[in-house]
Amino acid sequence: MPVWVEAGLWGLAAGGALVLGALVAWFVRVPQKVVAGVMAFGAGVLISALAFDLVDEAERTGGLAATAAGFLGGAVAYVAANVVLARHGARHRKRSGDQQPREEDDAGSGAAIAVGALLDGVPESVVLGLSLLGGGGVGVPVLAAIAISNLPEGLSSAAGMKRSGRRAGYVFGVWGGIALASGLAGALGALLLQGASGTVVAVITAVAAGAILAMVADTMIPEAFERTHLYAGLLATVGFLLSFAIERL
């Protein structure tokens, strides 16, 4: 199987966790504290994968300067795009409560939320595709981190969409589309960068990692802290430790 096809399938699988989370939120009334607790856990998992897998590998391959530039550039690009989307109604797209606007109250917010979800998911899938370029198979810690964090992301966001009056077609259209886009991003990441120098791959990895960390801070941690602020730190620590253990094993 070509590497880019495998990368696309892994990206699709990781994005499928978003759809699974949305399905749970739509058909099961999950307490918001539970959603927030799983979100805190998922944030810890992602942060650990960033620190011990993505950024570390990028620095060893491309050097500190290239990694730092890419990491900061990814965060800046994500925040800039997020600011634009927030002004169009997508600021609370990961929230499970009543924070998400209704389309009749904020025209265009539905499209902004969909684009925001795409913005959140694509960097993760690009990283998955890049992890295959070394020939050692998919990066298991990164795959586990993305899948574990995508489940509560989809669950929380879909719960908020449902509470704001979004229809099932919109909700599952968004998450199904993001899953497909994740597969495409993973495939393109591997296809376009096959044969690229280690420095280029390191910079792209760092860019994606910076965007992911900015996403965690902007969209996941606020939801986790609001509902479980007494326990959010502990849950994130457990997630961090689990991801670290997977990476070491």
N, C-alpha and C positions, 0 to 999 in steps of 0.2 A: 504494500500500500504506500503511495507517495506520502511524504512527510506532511505536505500541505493539506491533504485529505484527512489524515489522522488528526492534525491540529484543528481542522474544522469540526470534526466529530467531537473532540474533547471540549471545544468551545461551546458546541451545541448542548453537550451533556451538562456542563457547568451552568449554562443559561437556563437549562430545563429546571434547575432548582428554584428559579424565580417563579416559573409557572406552577410548580408544585406548591410553593408558599402561597401563591394567589388562590389556588384551588382550596387550600385549607381555610384561608381567610373568608372565602366566599360562602362555603358550605358549613363551616363550623364557627361558632362564636367563641373565639379565643380571648380570654381576658387580656386587657391591655398591659397589665403588669407582666404577664407571661411573654407577650410579644416583645416588650421592652427588655426583659431579662435575656431572652435569646439574642436580641440585637446587641446587647452589651457583650455577650459571649462571642458573637460573630465578629465584633469590632476587635476584641483581643486576639482572635485567631488571625485576622488579616494583618494586624500590626506586627505580630510575630513573624509571619511569612515575609512581610516586607523587610524586616530588619535582618533576619537570619538567612534568607534565601535570595530575594531579588536584589536588594541594594548591595549586599555582601558579594554576590556573584558579579554584579556589574562593576564594582570597584576592583575586584581581582582581575577581571578581564580587560577593562578599559581605563583603569586608573582613577584616582580620587577626583581630579579636576573635571574630567568628562562626566563622571557619575554625579558629582555635585551640581554641575551645570544642568544636566538632564533632569535630575530630581527636582531642582528648584523651578526649572522651566515647565515641567509637567504640572506642578502645583499651581503656578501662576496662570497657566492656560486654563486649567480646570476652574479655578476661582473666577477668572474673567468671564468664562462662558456661564458659570453658575449665577453670577450677578445679573447677567442679561436675562436668563431664564426666570430668576426670582422676580424680576420686574414684570413678568408676564404671567405670574400665577403659579410657578413651579417650586417656590421656596420650600414648601412643606410636603414635597412629593413622597417622602419616606415616612411621614407621620401617620399613626394609626387612629388618631382621634378626629376631632372636628376641625382641624387646622386647614385641610385642603379646601380650596374654594369650589363653589359650584359654577358650572359653565354659565348659567344665567346671571350669576353675580360678577363673574370675571371672564368675559368673552375671550376665547383663545387659550384659556388656562389648560384645557384638556390637551391641546397640541403641545403646549410648553412642558407639561408633565411627561408626556410621551418622549419628547426630545431629551428631557432631563434624565429619564430612565436610561435612554440610549447612551447619554454622556457618562453615566455611572458604570455601565456594563462593558463598554468597548475596551477600555484599557486593561481590564482583567483578562479578557479573551486574547488580546494581543500578547500579553505576557505568557499565556499558556502556549500560544503558537511558537514564541521565541524559545521556550524551554525545550522544545523538541529538536532545535537545530544542532545541539551538541551531539546528537546520535544516541543519547542514553535513555530515550523515552521521555514521556511527559514528566514534568516536575511534580511529584506526588504531594509535597507540602503545599505548593501553590494551588494545585487542583483541589486538595482537601479544604484549604482556606477559603477559596472562592465558592465552592459548593456549600460549605457550612454557613458562610455569611450571606449567600444569595437567598437561602431559604427564609430567614427572618426578614430580609429586605423585601422580598416579594410578599410575604405575609403582612408586614406592617403597612406597606404602601397600598396593597389591595384593600386592606381593611379600611384605610382612610378614604380610598376611592369610593368604596361602597357606602360609607357614611355620608359622603358628600353628594350622593345620588347618581354616581356614574353607573351606566348600564353594564351588564355582563359582557356584551359584545366589545365595548370599549376596553374594559379591564383585561380580558383575556386576549384581545387583539394587541394591546400594548405589550403584555408579557410574552405572548407567543412571538411577536415581532422582534422583541429584544433577544429572545433565545436564538432565533434565526440569525439576527445580526451578530450575535456573539460567535456563532459558528463561522460566519463569513469573516469576521475580524480575525479569528484565530487562524483561518486558512490563509488570509492575505498576509498576516504577520509572518507566517512561515514561508509562504511562496515568494514574497517580494524581498525577503532578507536572506534567502538561501545564497550562500557564497559571500555574504557581506563580511567585512572585517570584524574582528572582535570588538574594536572600539565602537563601531557603529551600532552593533547589537547591544553593547553595554549602555550606550546613550539612550537608545530607544527603550530598553528595559527600565532605565532610571526615570525616563519621562513618564512611562506608564505607572511606575511605582509612586512617583510624586503625585500624580493625579489621583491614584487610589487612596493615598494617605489623606489628601485634601477632602476627598469624598467621605471618608470615614469620619473625619472631624466635623464636616459640615452637615451631614445628613444622618449618620448612624448614631453617633454619640449623643446628640441632643434628644433623640427619641428614647434612647436607653436611659439617660440620666433623669428625664422628667418623671418617668413612672417608677423607676427603681433606684433613685439616687442613693439610698442607704446601702444598696447591695451592688450597684453597677460596677464599682471598682473591683469587687471580689469576683464577679462573674467574668469581667474582662480579663482578670488575672488568670482564671482557670482556662479560658479560651487561649490566652497567650501561651500558657504552659503546655496545653495539649498540642498546639501547633509546633512548638519548639521540640516536644518529644517526638512528633512525627518526623520532623526534619532530621533529628539526630538518629532515629532508628532506620 
